[in-house]
């Protein structure tokens, strides 16, 4: 009987030991299951974050393409505006020059900025006025009183040969008779 008791005690010990192991394994399994659930939640959050980032990336790509289209359209409009501005500047220059025919066209350069055209036009107007004054001064100083013949000094005939002098004299005589 002692043997049986000892076997029963041994059996109870092993049973208790097995029971303890089962409980430890159940606790470990529950812990692993809890960690697994937490990891699944984190993975789900990461997947959702990835989807959000992919959506944002797609939106950013669309926004970039839209912005590039807008930029191309704006550049095209800027080019057209530049062309219209250049045409308007040419017409403005032509109108300014038509309003003042005394100003030489070469003095007003064909540029795109209206302020530059105005500045060049004013400078050209000043130059034209100064030239007009000089020409008038020269004309006034070169004026000969009315009725006074211009006097010429006697021509130097010393370089002519005798036959040339005779020819010249006959020519002058025929001119006097023709008057």
RADAGI-V771980 format. One record per run of one state. SS is the DSSP state (~ for helix, > for strand, _ for the rest). FROM is the first residue (numbers start at 0). TO is the last residue. If there is no record, write none. Layout:
SS,FROM,TO ; SS,FROM,TO
This chain:
_,0,0 ; ~,1,98 ; _,99,103 ; ~,104,106 ; _,107,112 ; ~,113,140 ; _,141,160 ; ~,161,177 ; _,178,178
